[in-house]
Amino acid sequence: MTNAKRILVTSALPYANGPLHIGHLAGAYLSADIYVRFQRMMGKDIAFICGSDENGAAITIKAIKENTTPKEIVDQYHEEFKEAFKGIGISFDYYHRTSDPLHHETSQEFFRKLYAEGKFEERTSEQYFDAQANQFLADRYIKGTCPKCDHPAAYGDQCENCGSALSPTDLINPLSTLTGETPILKETTHWYLPLNKDEAWLREWIEHGKIDGIEHHDANHWKNHVVGQCKSWLDGGLQPRAMTRDLDWGVDVPQEIEGADGKKLYVWMDAPIGYISSTKAWAAENGKNWKDYWQNEDTALIHFIGKDNIVFHCIIFPSILKAHGDYILPTNVPANQFMNLEGDKISTSRNWAIWVNDYLKDLPNKEDELRYFMIKTMPEQKDSEFTWSGYQDAINNELVNNLANYVNRVVVLTNKYYEGITPEFDEDQEIFGPEGNDEFAFHDSELLRLYDDLNEMADSIRSFEFRSALSKLMEISTKGNQILQFNEPWKTIKEDEDKVKAVMNLSLQYVAAIACAIHPFLPTASDKLCNLLNIPLIAEDGDFVQMMDKLAFGEMLIDAGHKINSATHLFSRIDDELVEAQKAKLVPAATEDVKNENPIKENIVFDDFVKIDFRTATVIEAEKVPKADKLLKLKLDLGFEQRTVVSGIAEHYTPDEVIGREVTLVANLAPRKIRGVESQGMILMAEGNNGKLSFVAPDKGWDSGMIVR
């Protein structure tokens, strides 16, 4: 992949209806920035592209609620995004916006070509319409019960509990999230992309990395959860998906097309095309040919996203690109999972988040500290968690006690013993290496060891294993500390000057290597280190390659006679008062906001309620449903009979934990098959604001089969 002539990296376009929080950074931006900065240091031709996603129903709705216009909303957040990304050190080559005329033109060109070549199916269908809001509802503005796992808050396009692909009309008891009303079905005409016709090539491409039998990428390098989610959609059977919507704000369907009035492009068609329009704008300003990056097989295209965008980047957008015919497909989509916060899911509606711009104001000049902890806890393979106590511990015990302390010792001792001049040394001088007091090593052999460690770090970055890469970097700092500790130059300076010179010279080589290697992770700290060592700042243009070439031949990174500067603090400790102040800011929004996020369903009459037969029951057997991570197959005892029920609780309870549980069963719910198992009812669960489930059950000791009134 990295042998490609050029690399195009995109990060998911942030949606311009709210500020950035740490979950966004963890999902799509920090990982991309590390990768891009490293590839620049390798001398690669690489472009890092992003922009604000400024179209769609949510922005219109927010404008109505705030009594303003969609343009004012997107203008506000576009500027906030740029400020936040700059402050935290995300080094985009170009940051565009989808309200720009160039983006509208690019998106419409796509639609025209696909329309002219008959790639769409025009369909008239009934879609949900909110009569109170007087508008058709986008898929994400409809919630209801999932027909496959009974999750009560599935969206109109996907159930985030079981991962199933849905259509709004699949939902049980659908509700508009705008008003809480039950939507009505109303006829409308749209253009659909027949994804069902793409199943065969998508499966070959995703599972085997091939297109028409020819290798496109190494499928083994794709993350398991990315392939798994895509396979789930493919196994469930793809359905045609509308590429247009009835909206007031967004990219117009080209007006020369009959029936285009009042129609906008579906946001999941135009938003990814934003990567292309952004590349066009960047290329025009930098004397590049944008087609080299989108239409040349010598380019590796890599999308960095969060797991909620996997299907759109691995199925829908590739289908759009292939339907067009002129564009390359992604080489990899290294999606991250979700970052939680202090034991709860990040929720913008409940204000349960750490907002990036707030962090930058509250903790000035500590952008690298946030980057460090978020990389250390990056949700690469599974959900992870941010806690302020974890942040404090990582900064104090790793950045301060390990890295900053090591650098400070080297700089202070060099200034103390040699007035800041890098000492010359005897190349045959033996010193203690970092593996223990019983090992003697020579200067050049230690440089080769350093080369091997840095190479291992680099391989981790190339494999999108950024946590591992950061860990290796900190291990290098630890080894440098050990060389000082084992050789104790402060004790031997008077009795063995030659050895101390070799130790201090080698230590300066270690610090210089760290100054370069740390750049993709902590760019501000990298600049500080370079200033301490009085060497040029990392320019990224092949600097890592040049360093590795020197180390491979046992050459020094800092020559003898070079003068460094006086010591300054690289990082400072995080005190308890600061942490407690930040924790105190984490106050969930008022109950009313939670109510709006999950509105109460419409009223029913008493006669409807008494039709439901609730019964007490006891779980007597439980097992996981094959190939369904979120489903448990339960056998329930009702006293007078036994029932099999499939329930989406596997992420919250293990089979062993539920056996013997007393539960409440909807006993007269019509049976239906879920993943090949007939489910004979539904157990009642309460869902907390953090997404956790808990049984709704009688007190202990109740007999099974009792009526619940």
C-alpha positions, -999 to 999 in steps of 0.1 A, spaced: 0 0 0 27 25 10 46 15 -21 20 34 -41 33 65 -60 10 87 -40 -14 84 -10 -47 103 -6 -60 103 30 -94 115 40 -110 120 74 -148 118 78 -164 152 71 -176 165 105 -213 174 104 -218 212 109 -246 212 134 -226 210 166 -190 215 180 -163 188 179 -157 166 209 -131 140 218 -151 112 204 -147 128 169 -110 131 174 -107 95 185 -128 82 156 -113 98 125 -88 126 129 -60 118 153 -52 84 137 -52 100 102 -29 128 114 -4 104 128 -4 84 96 -1 114 74 27 131 94 46 98 94 42 93 56 54 129 50 85 121 71 90 91 48 90 115 18 57 102 4 36 122 -20 5 124 3 -25 147 5 -47 149 36 -82 161 28 -113 170 48 -140 196 51 -173 204 68 -204 184 59 -230 212 56 -260 196 40 -289 176 52 -321 177 73 -304 181 107 -290 215 99 -324 227 86 -340 215 118 -314 231 140 -319 264 122 -356 263 128 -352 256 165 -327 284 169 -347 308 147 -318 313 123 -308 302 88 -290 270 77 -262 292 63 -256 309 96 -255 275 113 -229 260 89 -208 292 89 -206 291 127 -195 255 130 -172 256 99 -151 282 116 -153 264 150 -141 232 133 -111 249 117 -102 265 150 -104 232 169 -85 212 143 -57 238 142 -55 240 180 -52 202 184 -26 199 156 -46 182 128 -25 189 98 -49 189 69 -35 199 35 -69 213 27 -101 218 47 -131 225 24 -169 228 29 -198 212 11 -217 245 7 -190 257 -17 -201 260 -53 -173 237 -64 -187 209 -43 -222 214 -57 -208 213 -92 -188 182 -85 -217 164 -69 -241 173 -97 -216 161 -122 -216 127 -106 -254 126 -106 -257 136 -142 -233 109 -154 -249 82 -134 -284 94 -146 -273 96 -182 -259 61 -181 -290 46 -166 -273 37 -133 -303 48 -113 -338 33 -108 -366 59 -106 -392 48 -80 -423 61 -66 -429 49 -31 -445 57 2 -421 74 27 -426 87 62 -438 122 65 -442 142 97 -475 161 93 -468 183 122 -433 194 109 -447 193 74 -417 175 59 -405 141 48 -382 124 73 -346 115 66 -338 80 78 -320 92 109 -350 112 120 -372 81 125 -368 59 155 -386 27 164 -382 -9 175 -358 -30 155 -377 -59 139 -346 -82 143 -335 -77 179 -363 -57 195 -340 -28 203 -364 1 211 -344 29 196 -333 17 162 -329 43 134 -346 42 100 -314 31 82 -296 10 108 -300 -6 142 -269 3 162 -277 -25 187 -275 -55 163 -260 -38 133 -287 -47 109 -294 -26 78 -330 -13 79 -355 7 59 -377 32 78 -408 11 70 -391 -19 87 -394 -3 121 -420 -13 146 -439 17 161 -419 43 142 -418 79 156 -405 112 143 -376 124 164 -386 159 154 -419 160 171 -424 126 187 -454 121 165 -462 89 145 -453 97 109 -477 90 80 -468 74 47 -469 97 17 -460 91 -19 -428 106 -34 -405 99 -63 -368 94 -60 -337 80 -78 -323 48 -63 -289 32 -67 -295 -5 -71 -270 -17 -45 -284 -52 -48 -267 -55 -82 -233 -47 -66 -233 -75 -40 -210 -99 -58 -182 -75 -66 -185 -58 -32 -181 -91 -15 -150 -100 -36 -135 -66 -30 -142 -64 8 -135 -101 18 -107 -109 -7 -93 -76 -18 -100 -83 -55 -119 -68 -83 -128 -91 -112 -103 -115 -99 -74 -90 -99 -58 -81 -66 -67 -46 -55 -55 -46 -18 -45 -70 9 -77 -79 26 -58 -92 56 -48 -56 65 -85 -46 69 -97 -45 105 -119 -74 115 -148 -53 127 -148 -33 94 -151 -65 73 -175 -80 98 -200 -51 96 -198 -51 59 -204 -89 57 -234 -85 80 -249 -61 55 -240 -82 25 -253 -114 42 -286 -96 49 -290 -87 13 -284 -52 -1 -314 -32 -12 -317 -2 -36 -311 30 -18 -325 64 -26 -298 89 -38 -322 119 -35 -344 133 -7 -372 158 -3 -353 186 15 -350 224 15 -312 225 21 -285 207 2 -272 200 -33 -299 204 -59 -307 175 -83 -297 190 -117 -326 210 -127 -326 198 -163 -337 164 -151 -375 159 -152 -389 158 -117 -359 174 -100 -379 203 -84 -377 202 -47 -352 173 -47 -318 173 -31 -290 148 -33 -290 123 -4 -263 135 21 -246 101 19 -241 106 -18 -229 142 -17 -209 141 15 -182 116 4 -180 135 -29 -168 163 -6 -135 145 -5 -132 149 -43 -143 186 -44 -118 193 -15 -90 176 -35 -99 197 -65 -97 229 -45 -64 219 -30 -49 209 -64 -60 241 -80 -42 261 -53 -10 240 -53 -4 233 -90 -15 197 -88 -36 175 -110 -65 163 -88 -72 134 -111 -38 118 -102 -52 114 -67 -86 100 -76 -83 84 -110 -49 68 -111 -43 33 -99 -9 43 -86 -27 61 -57 -36 45 -24 -69 59 -11 -74 56 26 -105 67 45 -102 73 83 -137 71 99 -156 60 130 -175 27 130 -208 44 125 -197 54 90 -183 20 79 -212 10 56 -213 43 39 -175 42 31 -172 5 23 -205 -1 4 -224 30 -6 -196 53 -17 -176 26 -34 -207 16 -54 -211 53 -64 -175 55 -75 -176 22 -94 -209 32 -111 -192 64 -123 -163 43 -137 -134 68 -136 -125 66 -100 -103 43 -78 -117 25 -48 -103 27 -12 -72 7 -4 -82 6 33 -108 20 56 -92 17 91 -123 26 111 -120 31 148 -147 22 173 -162 46 199 -146 64 228 -168 66 259 -164 92 287 -163 85 324 -183 52 322 -210 66 299 -215 70 261 -206 105 248 -239 123 242 -241 157 225 -278 161 234 -270 155 271 -238 176 270 -219 146 282 -187 153 262 -154 170 263 -156 197 237 -123 203 219 -124 241 218 -133 241 256 -104 219 263 -80 242 244 -93 272 263 -93 255 298 -59 238 293 -38 261 271 -6 247 256 -16 212 266 -28 200 231 -1 173 231 -12 160 265 -47 154 251 -33 138 219 -11 115 240 -38 101 262 -63 98 233 -37 79 212 -28 57 242 -65 48 246 -75 50 209 -105 27 202 -87 9 173 -103 -26 178 -130 -20 205 -146 8 224 -124 26 248 -129 51 276 -116 86 285 -114 94 322 -98 124 337 -80 103 363 -66 82 335 -55 113 317 -38 127 348 -20 93 355 -8 90 319 6 126 318 22 125 352 36 90 351 45 86 314 50 120 298 65 137 328 82 109 348 94 90 318 99 112 287 102 147 301 124 135 330 147 117 306 151 146 283 157 170 312 185 147 327 203 145 294 202 182 286 211 192 322 240 169 324 253 179 290 252 215 301 267 207 335 297 186 323 304 200 288 288 235 288 262 222 263 287 209 238 281 174 225 312 155 236 335 134 215 341 99 226 362 68 221 343 45 197 358 14 215 345 26 248 322 0 264 291 11 283 261 -6 299 233 -11 275 196 -8 283 190 -45 290 208 -47 324 240 -42 343 255 -73 330 255 -62 294 283 -42 278 277 -25 245 295 -2 220 281 31 208 274 19 172 257 -13 184 234 8 205 225 30 175 216 -2 156 194 -13 185 177 21 183 173 17 146 155 -17 151 132 -2 177 123 28 155 117 4 126 92 -16 147 74 16 156 72 26 120 58 -8 110 30 -3 136 21 30 121 20 15 86 -4 -11 100 -26 15 116 -17 2 151 -11 36 166 -14 26 202 13 0 197 35 26 179 32 51 207 40 24 233 71 15 214 82 51 213 78 54 251 98 21 254 126 38 236 125 66 261 126 41 289 156 24 274 174 57 272 166 63 308 181 29 316 213 37 299 217 67 321 206 48 352 229 18 347 260 39 338 254 66 364 275 94 348 269 116 378 289 91 399 316 82 374 323 116 359 356 120 379 369 85 377 360 75 341 356 105 319 359 86 287 329 64 296 308 94 306 315 110 273 303 79 254 272 77 276 262 114 272 269 113 234 247 82 230 220 98 252 219 129 230 215 106 199 185 89 217 169 123 224 175 135 188 158 103 175 129 108 199 125 144 187 120 131 152 100 100 160 76 117 183 66 142 156 35 123 142 21 118 177 31 150 196 41 177 171 44 205 196 67 185 219 87 176 188 93 213 181 103 219 217 128 190 217 143 203 185 147 237 200 163 222 231 188 203 209 193 234 187 185 214 156 161 222 127 124 216 133 111 184 117 101 195 82 85 161 74 100 160 40 118 127 43 132 135 78 125 100 92 142 83 62 173 105 66 175 96 104 170 59 98 197 59 71 222 74 95 213 50 123 216 20 100 252 29 93 260 37 129 262 74 122 254 101 148 223 123 145 241 151 165 277 156 157 304 160 183 310 197 190 273 207 184 260 230 211 226 224 226 204 249 246 196 251 283 170 228 298 133 238 298 103 217 309 89 196 281 57 187 301 44 196 335 23 176 360 -14 177 361 -27 185 396 -57 172 413 -74 206 413 -74 208 375 -88 173 372 -116 179 397 -125 212 379 -128 193 346 -149 165 362 -172 191 377 -180 204 342 -193 170 332 -229 176 342 -255 160 320 -282 182 304 -316 186 320 -341 157 319 -361 176 293 -333 172 268 -332 135 274 -369 133 269 -365 151 236 -339 126 225 -363 97 233 -398 112 230 -427 96 247 -448 76 222 -483 86 213 -511 79 237 -530 46 236 -564 38 251 -568 14 281 -584 -12 259 -552 -14 238 -530 -18 269 -550 -47 284 -546 -67 252 -509 -71 261 -503 -102 282 -474 -96 305 -462 -126 325 -434 -134 350 -409 -159 338 -376 -174 348 -346 -179 325 -336 -216 326 -312 -218 296 -292 -192 277 -267 -193 248 -253 -170 222 -269 -169 188 -242 -180 162 -228 -151 141 -248 -125 161 -226 -108 188 -256 -90 203 -282 -117 206 -289 -144 232 -312 -173 228 -331 -178 261 -354 -206 273 -380 -193 297 -401 -212 322 -436 -198 326 -446 -225 351 -472 -240 328 -450 -241 296 -415 -231 283 -408 -205 256 -378 -197 234 -370 -159 231 -342 -142 212 -331 -110 230 -305 -83 220 -288 -83 254 -255 -102 247 -234 -70 251 -248 -65 286 -251 -100 300 -233 -133 295 -254 -165 292 -242 -175 327 -253 -142 342 -289 -145 330 -297 -181 340 -320 -181 370 -331 -145 364 -367 -136 369 -380 -115 340 -412 -100 325 -424 -115 292 -447 -101 266 -464 -135 262 -489 -128 234 -465 -112 209 -468 -130 176 -437 -153 171 -412 -143 144 -378 -156 133 -347 -138 143 -314 -152 128 -332 -184 120 -345 -189 156 -383 -185 163 -387 -160 191 -419 -166 211 -423 -133 228 -402 -104 241 -387 -97 275 -389 -62 290 -356 -42 294 -350 -7 307 -324 13 288 -303 39 306 -290 71 290 -256 54 287 -272 26 265 -269 0 293 -298 -24 297 -314 -38 329 -342 -63 334 -376 -51 343 -386 -79 367 -407 -87 398 -392 -90 432 -373 -122 439 -394 -153 449 -424 -147 426 -438 -178 408 -433 -180 370 -464 -174 349 -480 -148 371 -499 -120 353 -484 -85 354 -510 -58 355 
